[in-house]
């Protein structure tokens, strides 16, 4: 194998390790997922496929926040109104 081939392989291995590390971090964060909506405290069932696909998760460095669809839409509406008032 040429030096260029080894260099490319090392680069690919490094990128692969980075991707694996990111995935492991996200999977670990899933364990920190709350059991209720942060705003209205509506119960969240992790085994309910509809809830899992429709609820919103916001992840920061160490915090995981969970919002039900009505609370999320309300928050988005408030942000939109704020931005319109700020610009207009």
N, C-alpha and C positions, 0 to 999 in steps of 0.2 A: 504494500500500500504506500502510496506516495505521501509526502508531507502535507500536501493539499487535502488529500483524502482523509488523513488523520485529523487535520484541523476541522474539516467539515463535520466529521463524526463527533468530535469533542463538543462542537457548537450545538449539534442536534441533541446530544446527551444532556448538555446543560439546560437547554430549553425544555426538554422533557422533564427533568427534575423540577424545574420551576413550575411547570403546569401541574405536576403531581402534588407539589407542596400547596399550591393555591386550592386545588380540589380538596385536599385533606383538611385545610383550614375551613373551607365552606361546609364540609360535612360535620366537622366538630361544632361549628356555629349552629347547625340544625338542632343539635342536642340542647342548645340554650333557648330554643324557640318557646315563647310564652304560651300559656294555656288559655289566654283570653285577649280580647281586643284591648289595646292600650287606652283607648278613649272611652268606650261604653262598657267595657268589661264583659262583653258577650263571650260565652264559652266557645272555645275552638277545639274541634275534634280532629286530631292528626290522622285518624283512620278514615275520615269522611272525604272521599275523592273530590266532591263538589267544593267543600270548604278549602281543601288544599290548593285547588286550582283557581279559586276566585278571591281568596284573601290576599292581602298585600304585606310583604315583608320588607322592612327597611333595615339594612345592615350597615353599621358603622364599624369602626375599629374593634370595639369590644361589646357593643350593644346590639341586640336584635329586637326590633319592635314589630308588632303585629297589629294590623288594622283590618276590620271587617269592611266589605264593600261600601255600605252606606257612610261610614265614618271617613273612608278614604275619599269618596266623591265629595263629601262636605268640605273636607280639607282642601281638595283641589279647587273647589269653587271659591273658597276664601282666598286662596293664593291668587287665583285669576283676578278676582275683584280688587285685591290689593295692588296687583301689578297694573291694572287698568287705571286705578285712582292715582297711583304714583306717576304714571306716564302721562295722564290726561289732565 
